[in-house]
Amino acid sequence: MRLQGQAKRLTIFIGESDHYHHHSLATEIVERARRSGLAGCSVFRGTAGFGATGHLHTARLLSLSEDLPVAIVIIDAAERIEEFLPQLDELVTGGLVILDDVDVVRYIANPAGRSTRKKA
């Protein structure tokens, strides 16, 4: 799969402790993105943040939070992202979902899963 030029970036901000049917919401979103054949999906765990409640979540040792912020980022062609959005209506009951335009400079999938590094 190749992706280049205009695309969409879908970013979902949730809490680490958010769940869907007794398992991680982030894991559910990643799995659904994979099953939908999207170009890729990454999950980033934050070290501090706050949302609509204003409650600060932080990884500082003295106030270790069990609900750190999580950002899930998906980039693909606009039509593929638009097709995926309705699934988030069911999954994300609290959090923030944003969509923005991006320019993909280079993305080349490696469907065989082989290393692209040259041997010495």
C-alpha positions in Angstrom: 0.0 0.0 0.0 1.2 3.5 -0.8 -0.1 6.7 0.7 1.2 10.1 -0.5 -0.1 13.6 -0.7 -3.3 14.8 1.0 -4.6 12.7 3.8 -6.4 12.9 7.1 -5.0 12.5 10.6 -7.5 11.2 13.2 -6.4 11.7 16.8 -8.4 10.3 19.7 -7.6 11.5 23.2 -8.8 9.3 26.0 -7.7 8.1 29.4 -5.5 5.1 30.0 -8.2 3.6 32.3 -11.0 3.9 29.7 -12.4 0.5 28.8 -14.8 -1.1 26.3 -16.4 -4.3 27.3 -13.9 -5.0 30.0 -10.7 -4.4 28.0 -8.6 -1.4 27.1 -10.4 1.2 24.9 -7.1 2.0 23.2 -6.6 -1.6 22.3 -10.2 -1.9 20.9 -9.6 1.2 18.7 -6.3 -0.1 17.4 -7.8 -3.5 16.6 -10.8 -2.0 14.8 -8.4 0.3 12.8 -6.4 -2.8 11.8 -9.5 -4.8 10.8 -10.7 -1.8 8.8 -7.5 -1.9 6.8 -6.3 1.6 7.7 -2.8 2.5 6.8 -1.6 2.6 10.4 -2.4 3.4 14.0 -0.2 4.4 16.9 -0.9 4.8 20.6 1.0 7.4 22.7 0.9 7.4 26.4 1.3 10.9 28.0 3.1 11.7 31.1 0.7 14.5 32.2 -2.5 16.1 31.1 -6.0 17.2 31.9 -9.3 17.2 30.1 -12.8 18.6 30.5 -12.9 18.0 34.2 -9.7 20.0 34.8 -8.3 17.1 36.9 -4.6 16.8 36.4 -3.3 13.3 35.6 0.5 12.9 36.0 3.2 10.3 36.1 5.2 12.1 38.8 6.2 9.7 41.5 4.5 11.5 44.3 1.1 11.6 42.6 1.3 8.6 40.4 -1.9 8.4 38.2 -3.5 5.3 37.0 -5.3 7.2 34.3 -2.6 8.9 32.2 -3.6 10.5 29.0 -3.5 8.5 25.8 -3.5 9.7 22.2 -4.3 7.3 19.4 -3.2 8.6 16.0 -4.5 7.2 12.7 -3.5 8.5 9.2 -5.0 7.5 6.0 -6.9 8.8 2.9 -9.8 11.0 3.7 -12.5 8.6 2.5 -11.1 5.7 4.6 -10.9 7.8 7.7 -14.5 9.1 7.1 -15.7 5.4 6.8 -14.0 4.6 10.2 -15.5 7.6 12.2 -18.9 6.0 12.9 -17.2 3.2 14.9 -15.9 5.9 17.3 -19.5 7.0 18.1 -19.9 3.6 19.8 -16.5 3.5 21.4 -15.6 7.0 22.7 -18.1 8.1 25.3 -15.7 10.5 26.9 -12.6 12.2 25.5 -11.7 14.3 22.4 -11.7 13.3 18.8 -10.0 15.6 16.2 -9.5 15.4 12.5 -7.1 17.4 10.5 -5.5 17.6 7.1 -2.0 16.3 6.6 0.5 16.0 3.7 2.0 12.5 3.6 5.6 12.8 2.3 6.4 9.1 2.4 4.6 6.0 3.4 5.3 2.6 1.9 3.9 -0.4 3.5 5.9 -3.6 3.9 3.2 -6.2 3.6 5.6 -9.1 3.9 6.8 -7.8 7.2 10.4 -8.2 6.1 13.1 -5.9 7.3 14.0 -3.1 4.9 17.5 -2.7 6.4 20.3 -3.8 4.2 22.6 -6.5 5.5 26.3 -5.5 6.1 
